[in-house]
Amino acid sequence: MKDKINACNNILELIGNTPLVELNTVTANISGSFYAKLEAFNPGHSSKDRIAAFIIEEAERKGILTKGNTIIETTSGNTGFSIAMVSIIKGYECVLAVSSKSSKDKIDMLRAMGATVYVCPAHVSAEDPRSYYEVAKRLHEETKGSVYINQYFNELNIEAHYRTTGPEIWEQTNGAITHLVACSGTGGTISGIARFLKEQNSDIKVIGVDAFGSVLKKYHETGELDINEIYPYRIEGLGKNLIPGATDFKTIDAFVKVTDAESAHMARAISKKEGIFSGYTCGAAMQAVKQLGEQGEFDKNSIVVVIFPDHGSRYMSKIYSDQWMEDQGFLNSSNSVEETQKVQVIG
């Protein structure tokens, strides 16, 4: 009878084939048609499910990983959750070096998924022995039978999106896409999608979203890593203080920088106006679209796909907390597009 049951064998079979949804309200004053690729519909609620499963399965295929091994990774939270999820199904131990900038929600989720978590200070240089890059390397050296995923410099990060997300977007838009807007952190998502789309139509414009305090935009424009651009910022999973090897800068046409405050308010606006409970980087991507629209980047014939990488539930203690927003000075910001949450306590 079991062979008659229409069910997935495990949660990993739900990865990919995420929906494309038209945005109707937050884009009302911008020329063009806009569509969100909702990566929160992956079972681990982010685009990182794709790379976690792909990289781990490639390591298994090559004999690098065998049951009982330990997987080690550097993460701002989402990749770690995805790796922890895949590790459970495949029987691996999971050890994660996480930036202290990651929300408490993300860190709690990682522990709930059975991962061993090392929280590392966010605002130190990449070479500092306390940085999550260096901590992950040290843990790998100290742990017998471990494999370090190293998403920031792993070409398979790009390949995962080249094989899956890019073709999905091409098919979902029937090849009509004119612009792709995506946040760039490790760069694997934007690079893999862009590489595939530009093979289909080299005129498609690919725009990366960077944070103030990150080096990516200037490096793309000048080839120079300017350490003077580096300073603390709050958006997770966006921008970098080093140049990731998993970013194919040749496939990206331009970068736009967004602020912490505007991105936070935009995420809240998406949730209230579109009914899409959006993560911080979703807000950053949409804020970039708004800025590009104001600069005249789009016209009535533009078909714009915006990558929404994850889910708002991972930011309850941050952008969806009025107290956190107030502590950052965001609720008093002149660029606020959102009011405080309306809560009435009865009794």
Solvent accessible surface area in square Angstrom, and as a share of the most:
residue,aa,sasa,rsa
1,M,176,0.78
2,K,177,0.75
3,D,132,0.68
4,K,151,0.64
5,I,115,0.58
6,N,159,0.81
7,A,74,0.57
8,C,65,0.39
9,N,130,0.67
10,N,57,0.29
11,I,71,0.36
12,L,21,0.10
13,E,92,0.41
14,L,91,0.45
15,I,34,0.17
16,G,14,0.14
17,N,130,0.67
18,T,2,0.01
19,P,45,0.28
20,L,39,0.20
21,V,55,0.32
22,E,81,0.36
23,L,6,0.03
24,N,105,0.54
25,T,63,0.37
26,V,27,0.16
27,T,9,0.05
28,A,73,0.56
29,N,154,0.79
30,I,28,0.14
31,S,62,0.40
32,G,25,0.24
33,S,33,0.21
34,F,4,0.02
35,Y,52,0.20
36,A,0,0.00
37,K,0,0.00
38,L,13,0.06
39,E,1,0.00
40,A,18,0.14
41,F,135,0.56
42,N,1,0.01
43,P,25,0.16
44,G,0,0.00
45,H,77,0.34
46,S,1,0.00
47,S,4,0.03
48,K,38,0.16
49,D,0,0.00
50,R,8,0.03
51,I,1,0.00
52,A,1,0.01
53,A,11,0.08
54,F,32,0.13
55,I,6,0.03
56,I,0,0.00
57,E,79,0.35
58,E,23,0.10
59,A,9,0.07
60,E,54,0.24
61,R,166,0.61
62,K,117,0.49
63,G,52,0.50
64,I,97,0.49
65,L,5,0.02
66,T,80,0.47
67,K,161,0.68
68,G,57,0.55
69,N,31,0.16
70,T,16,0.09
71,I,0,0.00
72,I,0,0.00
73,E,0,0.00
74,T,0,0.00
75,T,0,0.00
76,S,22,0.14
77,G,1,0.01
78,N,17,0.09
79,T,3,0.02
80,G,0,0.00
81,F,25,0.11
82,S,0,0.00
83,I,1,0.00
84,A,0,0.00
85,M,10,0.05
86,V,0,0.00
87,S,2,0.01
88,I,100,0.51
89,I,71,0.36
90,K,41,0.17
91,G,34,0.32
92,Y,19,0.07
93,E,114,0.51
94,C,9,0.06
95,V,22,0.13
96,L,0,0.00
97,A,0,0.00
98,V,0,0.00
99,S,8,0.05
100,S,55,0.36
101,K,44,0.19
102,S,7,0.05
103,S,2,0.01
104,K,135,0.57
105,D,29,0.15
106,K,5,0.02
107,I,18,0.09
108,D,62,0.32
109,M,53,0.24
110,L,1,0.00
111,R,128,0.47
112,A,86,0.67
113,M,46,0.21
114,G,63,0.61
115,A,9,0.07
116,T,70,0.41
117,V,21,0.12
118,Y,87,0.33
119,V,69,0.39
120,C,6,0.03
121,P,54,0.34
122,A,27,0.21
123,H,114,0.51
124,V,27,0.16
125,S,61,0.40
126,A,11,0.08
127,E,133,0.60
128,D,27,0.14
129,P,107,0.67
130,R,135,0.49
131,S,4,0.03
132,Y,26,0.10
133,Y,18,0.07
134,E,49,0.22
135,V,11,0.06
136,A,0,0.00
137,K,89,0.38
138,R,106,0.39
139,L,12,0.06
140,H,67,0.30
141,E,141,0.63
142,E,114,0.51
143,T,45,0.26
144,K,201,0.85
145,G,40,0.39
146,S,15,0.09
147,V,22,0.13
148,Y,38,0.15
149,I,6,0.03
150,N,45,0.23
151,Q,3,0.02
152,Y,5,0.02
153,F,103,0.43
154,N,29,0.15
155,E,93,0.42
156,L,39,0.20
157,N,1,0.00
158,I,2,0.01
159,E,41,0.18
160,A,1,0.01
161,H,1,0.00
162,Y,56,0.21
163,R,134,0.49
164,T,51,0.29
165,T,0,0.00
166,G,0,0.00
167,P,40,0.25
168,E,23,0.10
169,I,0,0.00
170,W,68,0.24
171,E,134,0.60
172,Q,69,0.31
173,T,15,0.09
174,N,141,0.72
175,G,21,0.20
176,A,54,0.41
177,I,2,0.01
178,T,46,0.27
179,H,17,0.08
180,L,0,0.00
181,V,0,0.00
182,A,1,0.00
183,C,15,0.09
184,S,0,0.00
185,G,8,0.08
186,T,10,0.06
187,G,4,0.04
188,G,0,0.00
189,T,18,0.11
190,I,0,0.00
191,S,0,0.00
192,G,0,0.00
193,I,0,0.00
194,A,0,0.00
195,R,66,0.24
196,F,33,0.14
197,L,0,0.00
198,K,46,0.19
199,E,107,0.48
200,Q,74,0.33
201,N,54,0.27
202,S,87,0.56
203,D,123,0.64
204,I,2,0.01
205,K,68,0.29
206,V,0,0.00
207,I,1,0.01
208,G,0,0.00
209,V,0,0.00
210,D,0,0.00
211,A,1,0.00
212,F,92,0.38
213,G,3,0.03
214,S,0,0.00
215,V,1,0.00
216,L,0,0.00
217,K,54,0.23
218,K,59,0.25
219,Y,62,0.24
220,H,48,0.21
221,E,106,0.48
222,T,81,0.47
223,G,53,0.51
224,E,86,0.38
225,L,73,0.36
226,D,20,0.10
227,I,124,0.63
228,N,132,0.68
229,E,45,0.20
230,I,63,0.32
231,Y,114,0.43
232,P,82,0.51
233,Y,24,0.09
234,R,90,0.33
235,I,0,0.00
236,E,2,0.01
237,G,36,0.34
238,L,2,0.01
239,G,1,0.01
240,K,17,0.07
241,N,38,0.19
242,L,24,0.12
243,I,35,0.18
244,P,2,0.01
245,G,46,0.44
246,A,0,0.00
247,T,11,0.07
248,D,18,0.09
249,F,34,0.14
250,K,183,0.77
251,T,15,0.09
252,I,6,0.03
253,D,67,0.35
254,A,36,0.28
255,F,7,0.03
256,V,15,0.09
257,K,26,0.11
258,V,1,0.00
259,T,48,0.28
260,D,19,0.10
261,A,13,0.10
262,E,42,0.19
263,S,0,0.00
264,A,0,0.00
265,H,1,0.00
266,M,11,0.05
267,A,0,0.00
268,R,2,0.01
269,A,3,0.02
270,I,0,0.00
271,S,23,0.15
272,K,103,0.44
273,K,107,0.45
274,E,36,0.16
275,G,67,0.65
276,I,27,0.14
277,F,73,0.30
278,S,1,0.01
279,G,0,0.00
280,Y,0,0.00
281,T,7,0.04
282,C,1,0.00
283,G,0,0.00
284,A,0,0.00
285,A,0,0.00
286,M,1,0.00
287,Q,8,0.03
288,A,0,0.00
289,V,0,0.00
290,K,67,0.28
291,Q,34,0.15
292,L,9,0.05
293,G,21,0.20
294,E,126,0.57
295,Q,128,0.57
296,G,58,0.56
297,E,51,0.23
298,F,15,0.06
299,D,78,0.40
300,K,168,0.71
301,N,105,0.54
302,S,6,0.04
303,I,40,0.20
304,V,0,0.00
305,V,0,0.00
306,V,0,0.00
307,I,3,0.01
308,F,3,0.01
309,P,21,0.13
310,D,3,0.02
311,H,54,0.24
312,G,0,0.00
313,S,33,0.21
314,R,2,0.01
315,Y,1,0.00
316,M,93,0.42
317,S,44,0.28
318,K,19,0.08
319,I,0,0.00
320,Y,27,0.10
321,S,27,0.17
322,D,39,0.20
323,Q,112,0.50
324,W,39,0.14
325,M,0,0.00
326,E,96,0.43
327,D,98,0.51
328,Q,46,0.20
329,G,36,0.35
330,F,11,0.04
331,L,34,0.17
332,N,127,0.65
333,S,26,0.17
334,S,124,0.80
335,N,56,0.29
336,S,41,0.27
337,V,59,0.34
338,E,25,0.11
339,E,114,0.51
340,T,67,0.39
341,Q,61,0.27
342,K,152,0.64
343,V,120,0.69
344,Q,156,0.69
345,V,134,0.77
346,I,153,0.78
347,G,119,1.14
